[in-house]
Amino acid sequence: MKFKSIFCTFLFAFTIATNIYSQKFIATQGKEIVGVDGKPFLIKGTNLGNWLVPEGYMFKFTNINSPRLISQTIAELIGPDATKAFWKKYLDV
């Protein structure tokens, strides 16, 4: 009896999942991305990833390039309290 209820639940969930995924979405045809109407789909947008993440080139560092090393270097140069104030001002801009 327990097996039947588990099986029926699984079957019901599978039916719903296949129904959801059978809807049309954008797809690929070779190297092209096409919309549901079969016409080329042009992707437009802006990437804000890594926005305000410090990188070595921003500070003209050559060997220090990760945010952790940059923060550590600034702390060694100006001290921990000034570093905290620096990062607060940097992120508030």
Jmol script that loads the backbone (N, CA, C; Angstrom):
load data "model"
ATOM      1  N   MET A   1       0.825  -1.192   0.000  1.00  0.00           N
ATOM      2  CA  MET A   1       0.000   0.000   0.000  1.00  0.00           C
ATOM      3  C   MET A   1       0.877   1.267   0.000  1.00  0.00           C
ATOM      4  N   LYS A   2       1.930   1.252   0.830  1.00  0.00           N
ATOM      5  CA  LYS A   2       2.818   2.395   0.907  1.00  0.00           C
ATOM      6  C   LYS A   2       3.532   2.596  -0.439  1.00  0.00           C
ATOM      7  N   PHE A   3       3.919   1.503  -1.080  1.00  0.00           N
ATOM      8  CA  PHE A   3       4.586   1.561  -2.372  1.00  0.00           C
ATOM      9  C   PHE A   3       3.672   2.198  -3.405  1.00  0.00           C
ATOM     10  N   LYS A   4       2.366   1.848  -3.384  1.00  0.00           N
ATOM     11  CA  LYS A   4       1.419   2.421  -4.340  1.00  0.00           C
ATOM     12  C   LYS A   4       1.312   3.933  -4.180  1.00  0.00           C
ATOM     13  N   SER A   5       1.255   4.399  -2.945  1.00  0.00           N
ATOM     14  CA  SER A   5       1.111   5.848  -2.729  1.00  0.00           C
ATOM     15  C   SER A   5       2.383   6.585  -3.147  1.00  0.00           C
ATOM     16  N   ILE A   6       3.536   6.002  -2.890  1.00  0.00           N
ATOM     17  CA  ILE A   6       4.788   6.624  -3.316  1.00  0.00           C
ATOM     18  C   ILE A   6       4.865   6.635  -4.840  1.00  0.00           C
ATOM     19  N   PHE A   7       4.495   5.538  -5.458  1.00  0.00           N
ATOM     20  CA  PHE A   7       4.520   5.441  -6.918  1.00  0.00           C
ATOM     21  C   PHE A   7       3.566   6.458  -7.541  1.00  0.00           C
ATOM     22  N   CYS A   8       2.355   6.563  -7.000  1.00  0.00           N
ATOM     23  CA  CYS A   8       1.374   7.527  -7.531  1.00  0.00           C
ATOM     24  C   CYS A   8       1.863   8.960  -7.369  1.00  0.00           C
ATOM     25  N   THR A   9       2.484   9.259  -6.237  1.00  0.00           N
ATOM     26  CA  THR A   9       3.028  10.596  -6.013  1.00  0.00           C
ATOM     27  C   THR A   9       4.126  10.894  -7.024  1.00  0.00           C
ATOM     28  N   PHE A  10       5.026   9.926  -7.241  1.00  0.00           N
ATOM     29  CA  PHE A  10       6.099  10.088  -8.212  1.00  0.00           C
ATOM     30  C   PHE A  10       5.534  10.286  -9.608  1.00  0.00           C
ATOM     31  N   LEU A  11       4.544   9.498  -9.971  1.00  0.00           N
ATOM     32  CA  LEU A  11       3.937   9.587 -11.291  1.00  0.00           C
ATOM     33  C   LEU A  11       3.273  10.951 -11.490  1.00  0.00           C
ATOM     34  N   PHE A  12       2.587  11.429 -10.480  1.00  0.00           N
ATOM     35  CA  PHE A  12       1.930  12.733 -10.534  1.00  0.00           C
ATOM     36  C   PHE A  12       2.973  13.843 -10.698  1.00  0.00           C
ATOM     37  N   ALA A  13       4.064  13.792  -9.917  1.00  0.00           N
ATOM     38  CA  ALA A  13       5.111  14.808 -10.009  1.00  0.00           C
ATOM     39  C   ALA A  13       5.783  14.766 -11.382  1.00  0.00           C
ATOM     40  N   PHE A  14       6.013  13.572 -11.907  1.00  0.00           N
ATOM     41  CA  PHE A  14       6.638  13.421 -13.220  1.00  0.00           C
ATOM     42  C   PHE A  14       5.738  14.006 -14.300  1.00  0.00           C
ATOM     43  N   THR A  15       4.428  13.773 -14.204  1.00  0.00           N
ATOM     44  CA  THR A  15       3.482  14.300 -15.187  1.00  0.00           C
ATOM     45  C   THR A  15       3.486  15.825 -15.175  1.00  0.00           C
ATOM     46  N   ILE A  16       3.501  16.405 -13.999  1.00  0.00           N
ATOM     47  CA  ILE A  16       3.525  17.864 -13.891  1.00  0.00           C
ATOM     48  C   ILE A  16       4.836  18.406 -14.448  1.00  0.00           C
ATOM     49  N   ALA A  17       5.960  17.759 -14.116  1.00  0.00           N
ATOM     50  CA  ALA A  17       7.265  18.228 -14.579  1.00  0.00           C
ATOM     51  C   ALA A  17       7.363  18.163 -16.096  1.00  0.00           C
ATOM     52  N   THR A  18       6.894  17.106 -16.703  1.00  0.00           N
ATOM     53  CA  THR A  18       6.978  17.013 -18.159  1.00  0.00           C
ATOM     54  C   THR A  18       6.069  18.030 -18.818  1.00  0.00           C
ATOM     55  N   ASN A  19       4.941  18.342 -18.199  1.00  0.00           N
ATOM     56  CA  ASN A  19       4.039  19.346 -18.740  1.00  0.00           C
ATOM     57  C   ASN A  19       4.689  20.729 -18.691  1.00  0.00           C
ATOM     58  N   ILE A  20       5.387  21.033 -17.607  1.00  0.00           N
ATOM     59  CA  ILE A  20       6.049  22.329 -17.469  1.00  0.00           C
ATOM     60  C   ILE A  20       7.162  22.462 -18.496  1.00  0.00           C
ATOM     61  N   TYR A  21       7.959  21.411 -18.657  1.00  0.00           N
ATOM     62  CA  TYR A  21       9.106  21.493 -19.552  1.00  0.00           C
ATOM     63  C   TYR A  21       8.741  21.311 -21.020  1.00  0.00           C
ATOM     64  N   SER A  22       7.506  21.004 -21.320  1.00  0.00           N
ATOM     65  CA  SER A  22       7.122  20.862 -22.716  1.00  0.00           C
ATOM     66  C   SER A  22       6.748  22.206 -23.343  1.00  0.00           C
ATOM     67  N   GLN A  23       6.703  23.276 -22.525  1.00  0.00           N
ATOM     68  CA  GLN A  23       6.413  24.596 -23.061  1.00  0.00           C
ATOM     69  C   GLN A  23       7.589  25.060 -23.909  1.00  0.00           C
ATOM     70  N   LYS A  24       7.333  25.946 -24.868  1.00  0.00           N
ATOM     71  CA  LYS A  24       8.387  26.413 -25.756  1.00  0.00           C
ATOM     72  C   LYS A  24       9.203  27.520 -25.096  1.00  0.00           C
ATOM     73  N   PHE A  25      10.504  27.432 -25.306  1.00  0.00           N
ATOM     74  CA  PHE A  25      11.443  28.433 -24.830  1.00  0.00           C
ATOM     75  C   PHE A  25      12.422  28.719 -25.960  1.00  0.00           C
ATOM     76  N   ILE A  26      13.350  29.631 -25.720  1.00  0.00           N
ATOM     77  CA  ILE A  26      14.372  29.855 -26.730  1.00  0.00           C
ATOM     78  C   ILE A  26      15.237  28.602 -26.816  1.00  0.00           C
ATOM     79  N   ALA A  27      15.835  28.389 -27.975  1.00  0.00           N
ATOM     80  CA  ALA A  27      16.636  27.184 -28.198  1.00  0.00           C
ATOM     81  C   ALA A  27      17.784  27.521 -29.134  1.00  0.00           C
ATOM     82  N   THR A  28      18.559  26.526 -29.475  1.00  0.00           N
ATOM     83  CA  THR A  28      19.648  26.719 -30.420  1.00  0.00           C
ATOM     84  C   THR A  28      19.390  25.914 -31.674  1.00  0.00           C
ATOM     85  N   GLN A  29      19.837  26.465 -32.763  1.00  0.00           N
ATOM     86  CA  GLN A  29      19.851  25.759 -34.046  1.00  0.00           C
ATOM     87  C   GLN A  29      21.240  25.979 -34.624  1.00  0.00           C
ATOM     88  N   GLY A  30      22.089  24.987 -34.469  1.00  0.00           N
ATOM     89  CA  GLY A  30      23.484  25.155 -34.864  1.00  0.00           C
ATOM     90  C   GLY A  30      24.149  26.146 -33.938  1.00  0.00           C
ATOM     91  N   LYS A  31      24.688  27.219 -34.511  1.00  0.00           N
ATOM     92  CA  LYS A  31      25.336  28.253 -33.707  1.00  0.00           C
ATOM     93  C   LYS A  31      24.414  29.418 -33.393  1.00  0.00           C
ATOM     94  N   GLU A  32      23.179  29.354 -33.831  1.00  0.00           N
ATOM     95  CA  GLU A  32      22.215  30.440 -33.636  1.00  0.00           C
ATOM     96  C   GLU A  32      21.333  30.170 -32.420  1.00  0.00           C
ATOM     97  N   ILE A  33      20.942  31.236 -31.728  1.00  0.00           N
ATOM     98  CA  ILE A  33      19.933  31.169 -30.679  1.00  0.00           C
ATOM     99  C   ILE A  33      18.649  31.680 -31.298  1.00  0.00           C
ATOM    100  N   VAL A  34      17.592  30.873 -31.222  1.00  0.00           N
ATOM    101  CA  VAL A  34      16.321  31.258 -31.839  1.00  0.00           C
ATOM    102  C   VAL A  34      15.230  31.330 -30.786  1.00  0.00           C
ATOM    103  N   GLY A  35      14.282  32.228 -31.023  1.00  0.00           N
ATOM    104  CA  GLY A  35      13.153  32.385 -30.126  1.00  0.00           C
ATOM    105  C   GLY A  35      12.068  31.366 -30.428  1.00  0.00           C
ATOM    106  N   VAL A  36      10.962  31.454 -29.701  1.00  0.00           N
ATOM    107  CA  VAL A  36       9.869  30.502 -29.895  1.00  0.00           C
ATOM    108  C   VAL A  36       9.235  30.650 -31.275  1.00  0.00           C
ATOM    109  N   ASP A  37       9.422  31.822 -31.910  1.00  0.00           N
ATOM    110  CA  ASP A  37       8.862  32.039 -33.243  1.00  0.00           C
ATOM    111  C   ASP A  37       9.804  31.578 -34.355  1.00  0.00           C
ATOM    112  N   GLY A  38      10.993  31.059 -33.982  1.00  0.00           N
ATOM    113  CA  GLY A  38      11.940  30.565 -34.970  1.00  0.00           C
ATOM    114  C   GLY A  38      12.877  31.623 -35.511  1.00  0.00           C
ATOM    115  N   LYS A  39      12.691  32.878 -35.105  1.00  0.00           N
ATOM    116  CA  LYS A  39      13.552  33.970 -35.563  1.00  0.00           C
ATOM    117  C   LYS A  39      14.771  34.078 -34.634  1.00  0.00           C
ATOM    118  N   PRO A  40      15.889  34.622 -35.145  1.00  0.00           N
ATOM    119  CA  PRO A  40      17.070  34.777 -34.291  1.00  0.00           C
ATOM    120  C   PRO A  40      16.750  35.607 -33.047  1.00  0.00           C
ATOM    121  N   PHE A  41      17.232  35.147 -31.918  1.00  0.00           N
ATOM    122  CA  PHE A  41      17.012  35.817 -30.636  1.00  0.00           C
ATOM    123  C   PHE A  41      18.291  36.548 -30.260  1.00  0.00           C
ATOM    124  N   LEU A  42      18.217  37.877 -30.173  1.00  0.00           N
ATOM    125  CA  LEU A  42      19.384  38.681 -29.833  1.00  0.00           C
ATOM    126  C   LEU A  42      19.363  38.979 -28.342  1.00  0.00           C
ATOM    127  N   ILE A  43      20.417  38.578 -27.674  1.00  0.00           N
ATOM    128  CA  ILE A  43      20.512  38.785 -26.232  1.00  0.00           C
ATOM    129  C   ILE A  43      21.114  40.163 -25.984  1.00  0.00           C
ATOM    130  N   LYS A  44      20.415  40.964 -25.192  1.00  0.00           N
ATOM    131  CA  LYS A  44      20.893  42.295 -24.837  1.00  0.00           C
ATOM    132  C   LYS A  44      20.843  42.419 -23.327  1.00  0.00           C
ATOM    133  N   GLY A  45      21.846  43.020 -22.743  1.00  0.00           N
ATOM    134  CA  GLY A  45      21.840  43.189 -21.298  1.00  0.00           C
ATOM    135  C   GLY A  45      23.125  43.796 -20.799  1.00  0.00           C
ATOM    136  N   THR A  46      23.187  43.958 -19.510  1.00  0.00           N
ATOM    137  CA  THR A  46      24.347  44.522 -18.848  1.00  0.00           C
ATOM    138  C   THR A  46      24.770  43.580 -17.741  1.00  0.00           C
ATOM    139  N   ASN A  47      26.051  43.372 -17.615  1.00  0.00           N
ATOM    140  CA  ASN A  47      26.578  42.508 -16.569  1.00  0.00           C
ATOM    141  C   ASN A  47      27.129  43.380 -15.450  1.00  0.00           C
ATOM    142  N   LEU A  48      26.542  43.271 -14.279  1.00  0.00           N
ATOM    143  CA  LEU A  48      27.037  44.014 -13.124  1.00  0.00           C
ATOM    144  C   LEU A  48      27.844  43.117 -12.201  1.00  0.00           C
ATOM    145  N   GLY A  49      28.175  41.920 -12.670  1.00  0.00           N
ATOM    146  CA  GLY A  49      28.962  41.005 -11.864  1.00  0.00           C
ATOM    147  C   GLY A  49      30.322  41.590 -11.538  1.00  0.00           C
ATOM    148  N   ASN A  50      30.790  41.334 -10.338  1.00  0.00           N
ATOM    149  CA  ASN A  50      32.085  41.816  -9.841  1.00  0.00           C
ATOM    150  C   ASN A  50      32.179  43.331  -9.795  1.00  0.00           C
ATOM    151  N   TRP A  51      31.060  43.990  -9.724  1.00  0.00           N
ATOM    152  CA  TRP A  51      31.037  45.439  -9.673  1.00  0.00           C
ATOM    153  C   TRP A  51      31.610  45.891  -8.336  1.00  0.00           C
ATOM    154  N   LEU A  52      32.556  46.763  -8.362  1.00  0.00           N
ATOM    155  CA  LEU A  52      33.255  47.303  -7.200  1.00  0.00           C
ATOM    156  C   LEU A  52      34.103  46.274  -6.461  1.00  0.00           C
ATOM    157  N   VAL A  53      34.364  45.126  -7.074  1.00  0.00           N
ATOM    158  CA  VAL A  53      35.299  44.183  -6.487  1.00  0.00           C
ATOM    159  C   VAL A  53      36.697  44.674  -6.852  1.00  0.00           C
ATOM    160  N   PRO A  54      37.537  44.927  -5.863  1.00  0.00           N
ATOM    161  CA  PRO A  54      38.852  45.474  -6.165  1.00  0.00           C
ATOM    162  C   PRO A  54      39.722  44.475  -6.930  1.00  0.00           C
ATOM    163  N   GLU A  55      40.401  44.972  -7.941  1.00  0.00           N
ATOM    164  CA  GLU A  55      41.323  44.158  -8.720  1.00  0.00           C
ATOM    165  C   GLU A  55      42.647  44.900  -8.792  1.00  0.00           C
ATOM    166  N   GLY A  56      43.713  44.152  -8.990  1.00  0.00           N
ATOM    167  CA  GLY A  56      45.058  44.723  -8.942  1.00  0.00           C
ATOM    168  C   GLY A  56      45.283  45.896  -9.876  1.00  0.00           C
ATOM    169  N   TYR A  57      44.731  45.829 -11.094  1.00  0.00           N
ATOM    170  CA  TYR A  57      44.963  46.911 -12.054  1.00  0.00           C
ATOM    171  C   TYR A  57      44.367  48.234 -11.588  1.00  0.00           C
ATOM    172  N   MET A  58      43.330  48.184 -10.738  1.00  0.00           N
ATOM    173  CA  MET A  58      42.705  49.419 -10.260  1.00  0.00           C
ATOM    174  C   MET A  58      43.650  50.227  -9.387  1.00  0.00           C
ATOM    175  N   PHE A  59      44.551  49.520  -8.688  1.00  0.00           N
ATOM    176  CA  PHE A  59      45.471  50.177  -7.773  1.00  0.00           C
ATOM    177  C   PHE A  59      46.898  50.193  -8.327  1.00  0.00           C
ATOM    178  N   LYS A  60      47.027  49.787  -9.597  1.00  0.00           N
ATOM    179  CA  LYS A  60      48.330  49.708 -10.269  1.00  0.00           C
ATOM    180  C   LYS A  60      49.291  48.766  -9.547  1.00  0.00           C
ATOM    181  N   PHE A  61      48.721  47.683  -8.970  1.00  0.00           N
ATOM    182  CA  PHE A  61      49.536  46.640  -8.362  1.00  0.00           C
ATOM    183  C   PHE A  61      49.893  45.631  -9.447  1.00  0.00           C
ATOM    184  N   THR A  62      51.096  45.087  -9.373  1.00  0.00           N
ATOM    185  CA  THR A  62      51.494  44.090 -10.372  1.00  0.00           C
ATOM    186  C   THR A  62      51.403  42.671  -9.822  1.00  0.00           C
ATOM    187  N   ASN A  63      51.801  42.456  -8.583  1.00  0.00           N
ATOM    188  CA  ASN A  63      51.809  41.098  -8.013  1.00  0.00           C
ATOM    189  C   ASN A  63      50.631  40.834  -7.090  1.00  0.00           C
ATOM    190  N   ILE A  64      49.897  41.851  -6.742  1.00  0.00           N
ATOM    191  CA  ILE A  64      48.764  41.701  -5.822  1.00  0.00           C
ATOM    192  C   ILE A  64      47.493  41.868  -6.647  1.00  0.00           C
ATOM    193  N   ASN A  65      46.723  40.787  -6.783  1.00  0.00           N
ATOM    194  CA  ASN A  65      45.569  40.878  -7.677  1.00  0.00           C
ATOM    195  C   ASN A  65      44.268  40.361  -7.092  1.00  0.00           C
ATOM    196  N   SER A  66      44.269  39.748  -5.933  1.00  0.00           N
ATOM    197  CA  SER A  66      43.007  39.267  -5.370  1.00  0.00           C
ATOM    198  C   SER A  66      42.489  40.276  -4.342  1.00  0.00           C
ATOM    199  N   PRO A  67      41.176  40.337  -4.145  1.00  0.00           N
ATOM    200  CA  PRO A  67      40.617  41.288  -3.169  1.00  0.00           C
ATOM    201  C   PRO A  67      41.209  41.111  -1.767  1.00  0.00           C
ATOM    202  N   ARG A  68      41.454  39.869  -1.370  1.00  0.00           N
ATOM    203  CA  ARG A  68      42.005  39.616  -0.039  1.00  0.00           C
ATOM    204  C   ARG A  68      43.408  40.191   0.081  1.00  0.00           C
ATOM    205  N   LEU A  69      44.247  39.946  -0.927  1.00  0.00           N
ATOM    206  CA  LEU A  69      45.617  40.460  -0.877  1.00  0.00           C
ATOM    207  C   LEU A  69      45.652  41.980  -0.967  1.00  0.00           C
ATOM    208  N   ILE A  70      44.746  42.557  -1.742  1.00  0.00           N
ATOM    209  CA  ILE A  70      44.676  44.019  -1.850  1.00  0.00           C
ATOM    210  C   ILE A  70      44.309  44.619  -0.501  1.00  0.00           C
ATOM    211  N   SER A  71      43.319  44.063   0.161  1.00  0.00           N
ATOM    212  CA  SER A  71      42.901  44.557   1.470  1.00  0.00           C
ATOM    213  C   SER A  71      44.019  44.389   2.497  1.00  0.00           C
ATOM    214  N   GLN A  72      44.699  43.254   2.448  1.00  0.00           N
ATOM    215  CA  GLN A  72      45.809  43.005   3.365  1.00  0.00           C
ATOM    216  C   GLN A  72      46.942  44.013   3.139  1.00  0.00           C
ATOM    217  N   THR A  73      47.243  44.306   1.907  1.00  0.00           N
ATOM    218  CA  THR A  73      48.311  45.256   1.578  1.00  0.00           C
ATOM    219  C   THR A  73      47.955  46.669   2.045  1.00  0.00           C
ATOM    220  N   ILE A  74      46.717  47.063   1.810  1.00  0.00           N
ATOM    221  CA  ILE A  74      46.279  48.393   2.249  1.00  0.00           C
ATOM    222  C   ILE A  74      46.325  48.486   3.768  1.00  0.00           C
ATOM    223  N   ALA A  75      45.926  47.401   4.440  1.00  0.00           N
ATOM    224  CA  ALA A  75      45.984  47.388   5.907  1.00  0.00           C
ATOM    225  C   ALA A  75      47.425  47.517   6.394  1.00  0.00           C
ATOM    226  N   GLU A  76      48.365  46.875   5.704  1.00  0.00           N
ATOM    227  CA  GLU A  76      49.779  46.993   6.090  1.00  0.00           C
ATOM    228  C   GLU A  76      50.303  48.405   5.847  1.00  0.00           C
ATOM    229  N   LEU A  77      49.788  49.060   4.815  1.00  0.00           N
ATOM    230  CA  LEU A  77      50.277  50.400   4.480  1.00  0.00           C
ATOM    231  C   LEU A  77      49.702  51.486   5.390  1.00  0.00           C
ATOM    232  N   ILE A  78      48.409  51.431   5.696  1.00  0.00           N
ATOM    233  CA  ILE A  78      47.779  52.541   6.435  1.00  0.00           C
ATOM    234  C   ILE A  78      47.174  52.133   7.773  1.00  0.00           C
ATOM    235  N   GLY A  79      47.192  50.854   8.097  1.00  0.00           N
ATOM    236  CA  GLY A  79      46.660  50.400   9.371  1.00  0.00           C
ATOM    237  C   GLY A  79      45.212  49.938   9.266  1.00  0.00           C
ATOM    238  N   PRO A  80      44.766  49.135  10.240  1.00  0.00           N
ATOM    239  CA  PRO A  80      43.431  48.543  10.160  1.00  0.00           C
ATOM    240  C   PRO A  80      42.273  49.539  10.250  1.00  0.00           C
ATOM    241  N   ASP A  81      42.405  50.569  11.091  1.00  0.00           N
ATOM    242  CA  ASP A  81      41.304  51.534  11.225  1.00  0.00           C
ATOM    243  C   ASP A  81      41.138  52.367   9.958  1.00  0.00           C
ATOM    244  N   ALA A  82      42.246  52.822   9.407  1.00  0.00           N
ATOM    245  CA  ALA A  82      42.181  53.598   8.169  1.00  0.00           C
ATOM    246  C   ALA A  82      41.715  52.724   7.003  1.00  0.00           C
ATOM    247  N   THR A  83      42.080  51.447   7.046  1.00  0.00           N
ATOM    248  CA  THR A  83      41.628  50.529   5.993  1.00  0.00           C
ATOM    249  C   THR A  83      40.116  50.376   6.027  1.00  0.00           C
ATOM    250  N   LYS A  84      39.570  50.256   7.223  1.00  0.00           N
ATOM    251  CA  LYS A  84      38.106  50.132   7.361  1.00  0.00           C
ATOM    252  C   LYS A  84      37.424  51.378   6.807  1.00  0.00           C
ATOM    253  N   ALA A  85      37.955  52.559   7.120  1.00  0.00           N
ATOM    254  CA  ALA A  85      37.385  53.809   6.610  1.00  0.00           C
ATOM    255  C   ALA A  85      37.540  53.887   5.091  1.00  0.00           C
ATOM    256  N   PHE A  86      38.694  53.428   4.579  1.00  0.00           N
ATOM    257  CA  PHE A  86      38.930  53.444   3.137  1.00  0.00           C
ATOM    258  C   PHE A  86      37.896  52.593   2.406  1.00  0.00           C
ATOM    259  N   TRP A  87      37.667  51.352   2.877  1.00  0.00           N
ATOM    260  CA  TRP A  87      36.722  50.462   2.185  1.00  0.00           C
ATOM    261  C   TRP A  87      35.295  50.977   2.292  1.00  0.00           C
ATOM    262  N   LYS A  88      34.960  51.620   3.415  1.00  0.00           N
ATOM    263  CA  LYS A  88      33.618  52.195   3.554  1.00  0.00           C
ATOM    264  C   LYS A  88      33.427  53.295   2.515  1.00  0.00           C
ATOM    265  N   LYS A  89      34.406  54.160   2.384  1.00  0.00           N
ATOM    266  CA  LYS A  89      34.310  55.241   1.397  1.00  0.00           C
ATOM    267  C   LYS A  89      34.324  54.677  -0.022  1.00  0.00           C
ATOM    268  N   TYR A  90      35.154  53.681  -0.276  1.00  0.00           N
ATOM    269  CA  TYR A  90      35.243  53.044  -1.594  1.00  0.00           C
ATOM    270  C   TYR A  90      33.893  52.465  -2.027  1.00  0.00           C
ATOM    271  N   LEU A  91      33.209  51.805  -1.098  1.00  0.00           N
ATOM    272  CA  LEU A  91      31.930  51.173  -1.437  1.00  0.00           C
ATOM    273  C   LEU A  91      30.764  52.164  -1.440  1.00  0.00           C
ATOM    274  N   ASP A  92      30.918  53.292  -0.789  1.00  0.00           N
ATOM    275  CA  ASP A  92      29.848  54.301  -0.755  1.00  0.00           C
ATOM    276  C   ASP A  92      29.818  55.132  -2.034  1.00  0.00           C
ATOM    277  N   VAL A  93      30.891  55.131  -2.797  1.00  0.00           N
ATOM    278  CA  VAL A  93      30.977  55.968  -4.000  1.00  0.00           C
ATOM    279  C   VAL A  93      29.993  55.524  -5.040  1.00  0.00           C
TER     280      VAL A  93
END
end "model"
wireframe off; spacefill off
backbone 0.3
color backbone group
